[in-house]
Amino acid sequence: MRRTYLSPEEVARVFMDAHRAGLADGLFLTSGVPGRPSRMTDRMLAAVELLRRREDFRGYVHLKLLPGAEPAQVDAAVRLASRVSVNLEAPGPAYVRALAREKDFAGDLLPNLERAGRLMLERRLAQMPSPFAAVGTTTQFVVGAAGEQDREILGVVTGLERRRLLHHAHFSAFQPVAGTPFEDRRPTPATRELRLYQAEHLVRQYGFGYEELVFGADGNLPLDDDPKTAWAFAHPERFPVEVSRAPYEILVRVPGIGPATARALVQSRRRAVIRWSGDLRAAGVDVSRAGWFLTLRARRLAGSPPARQLRLFAHGEHLTQAPFRTPVPPCAYR
């Protein structure tokens, strides 16, 4: 295919025209790699430099570094961008080589992501004067193309997050494309992508540990149950929970109760008495999922556990942006 690209001047002009017209608040800047990666990375950095220095744009800029970017370019990206990302693609060197032989997981991708994460963390901790905020680093994984396990992906992600080198990860279910080397490989179910988002959020926002996630014998997350429900079924000794007395840290582990709802329940108990399941529904509890795991004044709120099936909800705690092809977004999960 014929390929083309915008010059740094054109990127800055097109974006600022859209910004002044009220059509764009921020910029996500990425590129293919026509020629040497360092040369194209310099072009992207020059575009952001024009926005920051000449146009005095102080809003959100997300810069995706290309494979092969040099350390000095990583440093410049952190100085100029609000968010920097390096796509790891897979959880280890062998998997990355299977996807793209020209990419180097251990010698390039992971070191650059860790470097960007450390510099972003230093910016936030030092509270250095800056016209725009540093909001951390992200990465992305292609799920299912190279035979990797969910256990391996989440091990890499949660390890980086624990060291505060990664804000969050994106997951993209592999879909074969005709005319490519992987055209005959099986597509990855969108549900697997969703489960990875949910599990990552349990660790990052719900207080779960990576070692608490429930994986199947194949090293992947169960598809029939969301990760929190799978954990609850695996720990019957923890339930039921008395909703009128349980602290936040316990309530947030109940399927059907997200962080905002758990906080609201704890706060509301100081002012009012929870009398029946309708009060819980009004507070945001999904009683159909949570009832089996809860008691109210020592009486269980459901006579049987919830049906073990794919649970996708239209209302719930925020998780993350979902790829457009996901039928129900990961942000609709409690």
C-alpha positions in Angstrom: 0.0 0.0 0.0 1.1 3.6 -0.6 2.0 5.2 2.7 2.4 8.8 3.8 2.8 10.7 7.0 2.3 14.2 8.3 5.2 16.5 9.0 5.6 17.9 12.6 4.3 21.3 11.3 1.2 19.6 9.8 0.5 17.6 13.0 0.6 20.8 15.1 -1.4 22.8 12.7 -4.2 20.2 12.1 -4.5 19.5 15.8 -4.6 23.2 16.9 -7.2 24.0 14.2 -9.4 21.2 15.7 -8.7 22.3 19.2 -9.5 26.0 18.6 -12.7 24.8 16.8 -13.7 22.9 20.0 -13.4 19.5 18.2 -10.5 18.1 20.2 -9.3 18.4 23.7 -6.3 16.2 23.6 -4.0 14.3 21.2 -2.9 10.7 20.9 0.1 10.5 18.7 1.5 7.3 17.2 3.0 6.2 13.9 4.1 3.3 11.7 7.8 2.9 11.3 8.9 4.0 7.8 12.6 3.6 8.0 14.6 4.0 11.1 12.5 4.1 14.3 14.6 6.8 15.9 14.0 9.1 12.9 10.2 8.7 13.1 10.3 9.1 16.9 12.2 12.4 16.4 9.4 13.6 14.1 6.7 12.8 16.7 8.7 14.5 19.4 9.2 17.6 17.2 5.4 17.7 16.7 4.8 17.7 20.5 7.5 20.2 21.0 5.7 22.6 18.6 2.5 22.2 20.5 4.1 22.8 23.8 6.6 25.6 23.0 5.1 27.5 20.1 1.4 26.9 20.5 1.5 26.9 24.3 -0.8 23.9 24.4 -1.1 22.6 28.0 -3.7 19.9 27.5 -3.4 16.2 27.3 -0.9 14.6 24.9 -0.4 10.8 24.8 2.7 9.8 22.9 3.2 6.2 22.0 6.9 5.4 21.7 8.0 3.3 18.7 10.0 0.0 19.1 13.6 1.0 18.9 13.3 4.4 20.5 16.5 5.6 22.1 16.8 6.3 25.9 17.2 10.1 25.2 14.0 10.0 23.2 12.2 8.3 26.1 13.4 11.1 28.4 12.2 13.8 26.0 8.8 12.1 25.7 8.3 12.1 29.4 9.2 15.8 29.5 6.8 16.7 26.8 3.8 14.4 27.1 1.1 13.9 29.7 1.2 10.1 29.1 3.7 7.8 27.4 3.1 4.3 26.3 5.3 1.4 25.0 3.3 -1.6 23.7 4.9 -4.8 25.1 2.5 -6.8 22.9 3.2 -10.1 24.8 4.5 -11.1 28.3 8.0 -12.4 27.3 10.7 -12.5 24.7 9.7 -15.7 23.1 6.1 -14.6 22.6 7.2 -11.2 21.2 9.5 -12.9 18.7 6.7 -15.1 17.6 4.6 -12.0 16.9 7.2 -9.8 15.3 10.9 -10.9 14.9 12.1 -7.3 14.6 10.8 -6.4 18.2 13.0 -7.0 21.2 11.1 -7.5 24.5 14.0 -7.7 27.0 16.4 -5.4 25.2 14.1 -2.6 24.1 10.4 -2.7 24.9 10.4 -3.5 28.6 13.5 -1.3 29.4 11.9 1.7 27.7 8.6 1.2 29.4 10.3 0.9 32.8 12.5 4.0 32.1 9.4 6.0 31.1 7.6 4.7 34.2 10.5 5.7 36.6 10.7 9.2 35.1 7.0 9.7 35.2 7.0 8.6 38.9 9.9 11.0 39.7 8.0 13.9 38.1 4.9 13.2 40.2 6.9 12.6 43.5 9.1 15.7 43.0 6.0 17.9 42.2 8.2 19.8 39.8 6.5 22.9 38.3 5.0 21.9 35.0 2.2 23.4 32.8 0.7 19.9 32.3 0.3 16.9 34.5 2.2 13.7 34.3 -0.4 10.9 34.4 1.7 7.8 34.0 2.5 5.1 31.4 0.4 2.5 29.7 1.0 -0.5 27.6 -0.9 -3.0 25.4 -1.0 -6.7 24.8 -2.2 -8.7 21.8 -4.1 -11.5 23.6 -4.1 -15.1 22.3 -1.9 -14.8 19.1 1.3 -16.4 20.5 -0.1 -18.9 23.0 0.6 -16.9 26.1 -1.4 -17.4 29.3 -3.4 -14.8 31.2 -1.4 -15.7 34.3 1.8 -14.5 32.4 0.2 -11.3 31.1 -1.2 -10.3 34.5 2.1 -11.3 36.2 4.0 -8.7 34.1 1.2 -6.0 34.4 0.7 -6.3 38.2 4.5 -6.5 38.7 4.9 -3.1 36.9 2.0 -1.6 38.7 3.2 -2.7 42.1 6.5 -0.8 41.4 4.4 2.2 40.2 6.0 2.0 36.8 2.7 1.4 35.0 -0.7 3.2 35.4 -2.7 0.6 33.5 -2.7 -1.9 30.6 -4.8 -2.4 27.5 -5.7 -5.8 26.1 -6.7 -6.5 22.5 -8.2 -9.9 21.6 -6.3 -11.3 18.6 -8.3 -11.4 15.3 -6.8 -13.0 12.2 -6.5 -10.8 9.1 -6.4 -12.3 5.6 -3.1 -12.0 3.8 -1.0 -11.9 7.0 1.2 -14.7 8.5 -1.4 -15.4 11.2 -4.5 -15.5 8.9 -5.2 -19.2 9.8 -4.9 -18.8 13.6 -8.1 -18.9 15.7 -9.5 -15.6 16.9 -9.4 -14.9 20.6 -12.9 -14.6 22.3 -13.7 -11.0 23.2 -14.7 -12.4 26.7 -11.1 -13.3 27.4 -10.1 -9.7 26.7 -12.9 -8.5 29.1 -11.8 -10.9 31.8 -8.2 -9.5 31.7 -9.5 -5.9 32.1 -11.6 -7.1 35.1 -8.8 -9.0 36.8 -6.4 -6.1 36.3 -8.9 -3.8 38.0 -9.4 -6.1 40.9 -5.7 -5.8 41.6 -5.3 -2.1 40.9 -8.5 -0.7 42.4 -10.2 -3.3 44.5 -7.3 -4.3 46.8 -6.9 -7.9 45.5 -3.4 -9.4 45.2 -2.2 -11.0 42.0 -1.8 -14.3 43.9 -5.5 -14.2 44.7 -6.7 -14.3 41.1 -8.2 -17.6 40.1 -6.8 -19.2 37.0 -7.8 -22.4 35.2 -5.6 -25.4 34.6 -4.6 -23.8 31.3 -3.3 -20.7 33.0 -6.1 -18.5 31.8 -9.0 -16.8 33.6 -12.3 -18.6 33.6 -14.6 -17.3 30.9 -17.9 -18.3 32.6 -17.3 -16.2 35.7 -15.9 -12.8 36.2 -12.7 -12.8 38.3 -14.4 -11.5 41.4 -17.1 -14.1 41.3 -14.6 -16.8 40.6 -12.6 -15.8 43.7 -15.8 -15.8 45.8 -16.8 -19.3 44.7 -13.2 -20.4 45.5 -13.4 -19.0 49.0 -16.8 -20.1 50.5 -15.3 -19.7 54.0 -15.3 -15.9 53.5 -19.1 -15.8 53.0 -21.8 -14.8 53.8 -20.9 -11.3 54.9 -23.1 -9.3 57.2 -23.9 -6.2 55.2 -24.8 -4.1 58.3 -21.4 -4.5 59.9 -18.8 -5.5 57.4 -16.0 -2.9 56.7 -15.3 -1.5 53.3 -12.4 -3.9 52.7 -14.7 -6.9 53.0 -17.7 -5.4 51.2 -15.7 -4.5 48.1 -14.9 -8.2 47.6 -18.5 -9.2 47.4 -19.7 -9.8 43.8 -22.1 -7.1 42.8 -20.6 -4.4 45.0 -18.1 -2.0 43.6 -15.8 0.4 45.4 -18.2 3.4 45.2 -21.1 1.3 46.4 -19.0 -0.2 49.3 -18.0 3.2 50.4 -21.6 4.5 50.2 -22.9 1.5 52.3 -20.3 2.1 55.1 -21.1 5.9 55.2 -24.9 5.4 55.1 -24.9 3.1 58.1 -23.9 6.0 60.3 -27.1 7.8 59.4 -29.7 5.1 58.6 -30.5 1.4 59.1 -30.5 -1.0 56.2 -33.9 -2.7 56.5 -34.3 -4.8 53.3 -32.9 -5.6 49.9 -34.6 -2.6 48.4 -32.3 -0.3 50.5 -29.3 -2.2 49.1 -30.6 -1.8 45.5 -31.1 1.9 46.1 -27.4 2.1 47.3 -26.2 0.5 44.1 -25.9 -3.2 45.1 -26.6 -5.7 42.4 -28.7 -7.9 44.8 -29.2 -10.7 42.2 -25.4 -11.3 42.2 -24.6 -10.2 45.8 -27.5 -11.8 47.6 -26.0 -15.3 48.1 -22.9 -13.7 49.6 -24.7 -11.3 52.0 -26.7 -11.6 55.2 -28.9 -8.8 56.6 -29.5 -9.3 60.3 -28.2 -12.8 60.0 -30.6 -13.8 57.2 -29.1 -14.7 53.8 -30.5 -12.5 51.0 -30.7 -15.3 48.4 -31.6 -18.9 48.7 -29.1 -20.1 46.1 -25.9 -18.9 44.5 -26.1 -16.9 41.3 -26.2 -18.8 38.0 -22.7 -19.4 36.7 -22.8 -17.7 33.3 -21.3 -14.8 31.4 -22.2 -11.7 33.4 -22.1 -8.4 31.5 -23.9 -5.5 33.1 -25.1 -2.2 31.8 -24.4 -0.3 35.0 -21.5 -0.5 37.5 -18.1 0.6 38.5 -15.8 2.2 36.0 -13.0 0.0 34.7 -11.4 1.3 31.6 -11.9 2.2 28.0 -12.9 -0.8 25.9 -11.9 -1.6 22.4 -14.8 -0.7 20.1 -15.5 -4.3 19.1 -16.4 -5.3 22.7 -20.2 -5.8 22.8 -20.4 -4.6 26.4 -17.6 -2.3 27.7 -15.4 -3.4 30.6 -16.6 -0.2 32.4 -19.9 -2.0 33.0 -18.6 -4.4 35.6 -19.1 -4.7 39.4 
